[in-house]
Amino acid sequence: MSELDAHPRLRALLEQARQRVAGASAPLVALVHPCDRLALEVAAQMAATGLARPLLIGARDLILRAADDSELSIADFEIVPTGPAAPEAAQQATHLARQGVVGALMKGSLHTDELMSAVVNKESGLRTERRISHAFVFDLPRYHKLLAMADCVVNIHPDLRTKRDILSNALELLQQIGIQRPKVGIVSAVETVNPAIPATVDAQQLVQLAHEGAWPGAVIEGPFGFDNVISAEAARIKKIESQVAGDADLLLVPDLNAGNMLYKSFNYIGGGDCAGLVLGARVPIVLTSRADSVQSRLASVALAVLAKPSH
């Protein structure tokens, strides 16, 4: 079975983004310091599929050398030259995003902290009123629809206020990709509120905020154990009455440790694949990993195309 056949919902996400840009000028995506084969392959793929127009930002000689070493033609791509240091490319990319020149940023061959340091800079970066966070959207063979999860990448130990922003960012993304009434399960180790497990208390308070109208149109419940948010049968056995159990669109995890391990389990044990975005900045940001599949990279670009910039 091919990668595309194994994950048809990610393929549909790609097609949704292609249809969004069909007949119009494809959005400009800044590839930051694209100085290796993987980064330049992503540029070629997004251009070939019509998802976006790559703008290569970095040291011209390093980019050209990487293209030569990789036997890739980048003659059709515009390069915005910078000095050789990766942080210079990150600063230039955020400057262009602030000016509205590019619609999204994508990590090239620099370290994540080099890119994100420029993004979160209070004076020259891309901060908004919301906390910056990350969301994945998974295509899992044993789940019946796309399943999002936040935050597995950016916020290590989020407090209640940060979780509120993580939830707002992720819900906005889901609505932008067409999920108008997202169902959210706030996940913890157990499904009962226990003061000794602060994540369950946070879940209770987030659900109360939802009841007060913080997220119109969304169904938000919790706390859930992982078993009873994924399985309606597990919830029924534990006598949990829920609109979300077995049908969640988004899992809000308690912290980065739990989320990161769960995300890798989804992909490496569960056979899933995913797209991901940094949210809450002025433009969406794609953070790629060398281990990402081709489809995952392209699906992340598709998410960036479908996501509207924050203000």
GISULBEL-V991170 format. One record per backbone hydrogen bond with DSSP energy under -1.0 kcal/mol. CO is the residue of the C=O (numbers start at 1). NH is the residue of the N-H. Records with the same first field share a line. If there is no record, write none. Layout:
CO: NH ; NH
//
This chain:
2: 6
3: 7
7: 11
8: 12
9: 13
10: 14
11: 15
12: 16
13: 17
14: 18
15: 19
16: 20
17: 21
18: 22
21: 24
27: 53
28: 103
29: 55
30: 106
31: 57
32: 108
33: 35 ; 109
36: 40
37: 41
38: 42
39: 43
40: 44
41: 45
42: 46
43: 47
44: 48
45: 49
46: 51 ; 52
53: 29
55: 31
56: 80
57: 33
58: 82
59: 63
60: 64
61: 65
62: 66
63: 67
64: 68
65: 69
66: 70
67: 72
74: 77
78: 56
80: 58
85: 88 ; 89
86: 90
87: 91
88: 92
89: 93
90: 94
91: 95
92: 96
93: 97
94: 98
95: 99
96: 101
97: 100
104: 30
105: 286
106: 32
111: 115
112: 116
113: 117
115: 119
116: 120
119: 126
121: 125
126: 282
133: 279
135: 277
136: 149
137: 275
138: 147
139: 273
140: 143
147: 138
148: 251
149: 136
150: 253
156: 256
159: 163
160: 164
161: 165
162: 166
163: 167
164: 168
165: 169
166: 170
167: 171
168: 172
169: 173
170: 174
171: 175
172: 176
173: 177
174: 179
175: 178
178: 180
182: 219
183: 249 ; 250
184: 221
185: 252
186: 224
194: 197
197: 200
198: 202
199: 203
200: 204
201: 205
202: 206
203: 207
204: 208
205: 209
206: 210
207: 211
208: 212
209: 214
210: 213
215: 218
219: 184
221: 186
224: 188
225: 229
226: 230
227: 231
229: 246
231: 235
232: 236
233: 237
234: 238
235: 240
236: 239
244: 247
249: 148
250: 185
251: 150
252: 187
255: 259
256: 260
257: 261
258: 262
259: 263
260: 264
261: 265
262: 266
263: 267
264: 268
265: 269 ; 270
266: 272
273: 139
275: 137
277: 135
278: 285
279: 133
284: 105
285: 278
286: 107
289: 292
293: 297
294: 298
295: 299
296: 300
297: 301
298: 302
299: 303
300: 304
301: 305
302: 306
303: 307
//
